[in-house]
Amino acid sequence: MASNTSAESNLPAFIWDEALIRRYDLSGPRYTSYPTAVEFTPDYSTEDMVKAAGRSKAAGGPVSLYTHLPFCAHLCYYCACNKVITKKRDKAMPYVERLLKEAAMQSNLFGADRPVKQLHWGGGTPTFLPKDVMKHLMDGYGDLFNLQTGEDRDYSVEIDPREVDEDTLSTLWDLGFNRISLGVQDVNPEVQKAVNRIQPREMTESVLNEARHLGFRSINLDLIYGLPHQTPESFAETLESVIELSPDRLSVFSYAHLPDRFYPQTRILAETLPTPQQKLTILHNTINRLLEAGYEYIGMDHFAKPDDSLAVAQREGRLHRNFQGYTTHADCDLVSLGVSAIGQTDDAYFQNNHDLPSWEASIDAGQLAIIRGVGLSQDDRIRRWVIGQLICQFRLDRKQFADLWNEDFDRYFADELGRLKPMIKDELIADSNAVLQVQPAGRLLIRAICQIFDLYRKEGASQRFSRII
């Protein structure tokens, strides 16, 4: 059992109960949205998206701006992202020109004057872009959107340390970015070779140190457990190495080996992967060690130092979750640009074409590239709020629910509360009549708890989700 205690009580931050984990560790959504992406339908049209954007524009308020940059110079065998592997940097500018054409359409639809409180470049490898192309893109966004310069802006970029030269970070800083996330995955050379990602620890440390020197705040490192040749012992060494680097945030993801769905994974030999029991041991040891090192367990693979904005937001009950994961910006509609990007308003989700030539053809024709989405019913919005409270705050207040939705929680969710009883008995969650409180043993299994309130999973729909742990 972990010795770390949560801020609200003297309860430990989590309890590891292997019997419960085995009972509840089924497959389930990660709830970066509700309804989840498997409910998106091609029946949702561009016209539907335009109307949703119009309602968002009328409501006003800040926005979050996401850009998907799909290019990578190297293929990592574990990767399940939408990407284009190429060494040809000249592909970047035509893509960026199309992004700006798409941005002009979206700016008009959502409203150019709304403050962009959050901005994120993901991929792919955003640092694949030559520096003049990065500048051209950000300058274009500056012309089309109300980019912010204040301290409270949250402008982040995903960085592959192998794609950083002497002035990459200073360029990003000058463009307005103030947060970075570094892909590491594992520092063990044997593991790196098996997944085709050779990245010496010194390279990561050098980038991190320079980022700190420039003034970047909240530096995140990504790790993956379950990769070939990993053992509990080898991953413990990686973790010590990473703790020495002292990132503000850590994401520790579980590798899902699905070679039939993601072709690059066919190059990973199944017999080199850790066993399910070894993976559980790695996760258990990792959580214990990070709590011991002073990190707080935010939930769903994420850890942060107590003074990081994610940890503060969780303590204050205002943590939010969207397609970028945990965020402090619950009040932002999401304007998303680029191939496969997903946008969001209060009552809709919509996604661009996954296929790069098809996305390009739409933009070249002066059209949006939306190919699927979903409009939210009142029930969807209510359930999204409930799932959001549980997965972000680990608690749900009935009075807050009633005040916000003008519904009686127990009446509205009578069936769900009945199905929650075994989890209450197993001490995954407690019900004080005023508050549902996720218990230490339930934090790791929060996706299973959330599924109780997921109407689309109620019938046991056999969609393919990753395992909960």
QUIQUI-V664927 format. One record per residue. N is the residue number from 1. RES is the residue in one letter. PHI is phi in whole degrees, 0 to 359 (* if undefined). Layout:
{{N/RES/PHI} {N/RES/PHI}}
This chain:
{{1/M/*} {2/A/285} {3/S/270} {4/N/299} {5/T/244} {6/S/281} {7/A/292} {8/E/280} {9/S/206} {10/N/266} {11/L/292} {12/P/296} {13/A/297} {14/F/201} {15/I/238} {16/W/265} {17/D/236} {18/E/297} {19/A/296} {20/L/294} {21/I/300} {22/R/294} {23/R/288} {24/Y/255} {25/D/279} {26/L/261} {27/S/272} {28/G/185} {29/P/294} {30/R/268} {31/Y/53} {32/T/283} {33/S/208} {34/Y/215} {35/P/299} {36/T/285} {37/A/300} {38/V/291} {39/E/271} {40/F/297} {41/T/230} {42/P/293} {43/D/291} {44/Y/283} {45/S/261} {46/T/301} {47/E/298} {48/D/298} {49/M/296} {50/V/299} {51/K/294} {52/A/297} {53/A/296} {54/G/297} {55/R/294} {56/S/297} {57/K/298} {58/A/294} {59/A/288} {60/G/74} {61/G/91} {62/P/287} {63/V/230} {64/S/249} {65/L/243} {66/Y/250} {67/T/232} {68/H/263} {69/L/247} {70/P/277} {71/F/281} {72/C/224} {73/A/278} {74/H/229} {75/L/263} {76/C/270} {77/Y/294} {78/Y/281} {79/C/290} {80/A/241} {81/C/278} {82/N/279} {83/K/216} {84/V/233} {85/I/271} {86/T/200} {87/K/264} {88/K/274} {89/R/294} {90/D/288} {91/K/285} {92/A/293} {93/M/295} {94/P/300} {95/Y/296} {96/V/295} {97/E/300} {98/R/290} {99/L/305} {100/L/290} {101/K/295} {102/E/294} {103/A/298} {104/A/297} {105/M/295} {106/Q/292} {107/S/301} {108/N/296} {109/L/288} {110/F/270} {111/G/109} {112/A/287} {113/D/270} {114/R/289} {115/P/295} {116/V/272} {117/K/280} {118/Q/227} {119/L/218} {120/H/217} {121/W/254} {122/G/234} {123/G/187} {124/G/51} {125/T/233} {126/P/306} {127/T/283} {128/F/296} {129/L/294} {130/P/301} {131/K/299} {132/D/293} {133/V/286} {134/M/304} {135/K/295} {136/H/299} {137/L/295} {138/M/292} {139/D/298} {140/G/297} {141/Y/298} {142/G/299} {143/D/285} {144/L/259} {145/F/231} {146/N/269} {147/L/293} {148/Q/260} {149/T/238} {150/G/289} {151/E/298} {152/D/275} {153/R/291} {154/D/232} {155/Y/249} {156/S/237} {157/V/215} {158/E/275} {159/I/234} {160/D/264} {161/P/304} {162/R/286} {163/E/247} {164/V/233} {165/D/251} {166/E/295} {167/D/236} {168/T/298} {169/L/293} {170/S/294} {171/T/297} {172/L/299} {173/W/299} {174/D/296} {175/L/282} {176/G/112} {177/F/289} {178/N/229} {179/R/225} {180/I/223} {181/S/233} {182/L/256} {183/G/283} {184/V/239} {185/Q/76} {186/D/193} {187/V/262} {188/N/285} {189/P/301} {190/E/294} {191/V/295} {192/Q/301} {193/K/296} {194/A/293} {195/V/254} {196/N/61} {197/R/222} {198/I/277} {199/Q/212} {200/P/304} {201/R/305} {202/E/299} {203/M/296} {204/T/297} {205/E/298} {206/S/297} {207/V/295} {208/L/297} {209/N/296} {210/E/294} {211/A/299} {212/R/297} {213/H/299} {214/L/287} {215/G/116} {216/F/300} {217/R/249} {218/S/53} {219/I/273} {220/N/253} {221/L/242} {222/D/261} {223/L/237} {224/I/231} {225/Y/248} {226/G/104} {227/L/280} {228/P/301} {229/H/71} {230/Q/285} {231/T/230} {232/P/306} {233/E/290} {234/S/292} {235/F/288} {236/A/298} {237/E/293} {238/T/302} {239/L/297} {240/E/299} {241/S/298} {242/V/287} {243/I/299} {244/E/301} {245/L/287} {246/S/56} {247/P/294} {248/D/287} {249/R/226} {250/L/224} {251/S/247} {252/V/239} {253/F/265} {254/S/272} {255/Y/283} {256/A/255} {257/H/273} {258/L/229} {259/P/296} {260/D/287} {261/R/259} {262/F/236} {263/Y/305} {264/P/305} {265/Q/288} {266/T/295} {267/R/276} {268/I/261} {269/L/281} {270/A/303} {271/E/289} {272/T/270} {273/L/280} {274/P/297} {275/T/290} {276/P/306} {277/Q/293} {278/Q/296} {279/K/298} {280/L/299} {281/T/297} {282/I/302} {283/L/297} {284/H/302} {285/N/298} {286/T/296} {287/I/297} {288/N/302} {289/R/292} {290/L/290} {291/L/296} {292/E/298} {293/A/279} {294/G/101} {295/Y/278} {296/E/259} {297/Y/277} {298/I/284} {299/G/122} {300/M/48} {301/D/78} {302/H/250} {303/F/227} {304/A/211} {305/K/294} {306/P/302} {307/D/267} {308/D/288} {309/S/299} {310/L/294} {311/A/295} {312/V/297} {313/A/298} {314/Q/294} {315/R/298} {316/E/270} {317/G/74} {318/R/232} {319/L/288} {320/H/225} {321/R/224} {322/N/216} {323/F/293} {324/Q/269} {325/G/100} {326/Y/285} {327/T/210} {328/T/262} {329/H/250} {330/A/291} {331/D/270} {332/C/257} {333/D/286} {334/L/251} {335/V/263} {336/S/239} {337/L/234} {338/G/107} {339/V/300} {340/S/70} {341/A/293} {342/I/247} {343/G/256} {344/Q/209} {345/T/238} {346/D/300} {347/D/231} {348/A/199} {349/Y/233} {350/F/207} {351/Q/232} {352/N/283} {353/N/303} {354/H/285} {355/D/272} {356/L/300} {357/P/301} {358/S/290} {359/W/299} {360/E/301} {361/A/297} {362/S/297} {363/I/296} {364/D/299} {365/A/276} {366/G/75} {367/Q/241} {368/L/291} {369/A/254} {370/I/296} {371/I/240} {372/R/198} {373/G/176} {374/V/204} {375/G/268} {376/L/268} {377/S/281} {378/Q/299} {379/D/297} {380/D/301} {381/R/293} {382/I/297} {383/R/293} {384/R/300} {385/W/295} {386/V/298} {387/I/297} {388/G/298} {389/Q/298} {390/L/291} {391/I/279} {392/C/258} {393/Q/265} {394/F/62} {395/R/203} {396/L/221} {397/D/261} {398/R/297} {399/K/295} {400/Q/299} {401/F/299} {402/A/297} {403/D/295} {404/L/280} {405/W/249} {406/N/56} {407/E/225} {408/D/272} {409/F/302} {410/D/294} {411/R/285} {412/Y/295} {413/F/246} {414/A/302} {415/D/294} {416/E/297} {417/L/295} {418/G/295} {419/R/284} {420/L/278} {421/K/303} {422/P/299} {423/M/288} {424/I/293} {425/K/298} {426/D/277} {427/E/61} {428/L/279} {429/I/213} {430/A/243} {431/D/236} {432/S/266} {433/N/78} {434/A/268} {435/V/222} {436/L/269} {437/Q/237} {438/V/294} {439/Q/270} {440/P/308} {441/A/286} {442/G/269} {443/R/297} {444/L/293} {445/L/252} {446/I/300} {447/R/296} {448/A/293} {449/I/296} {450/C/298} {451/Q/298} {452/I/300} {453/F/264} {454/D/267} {455/L/297} {456/Y/287} {457/R/268} {458/K/300} {459/E/277} {460/G/69} {461/A/306} {462/S/271} {463/Q/286} {464/R/268} {465/F/247} {466/S/289} {467/R/293} {468/I/295} {469/I/237}}
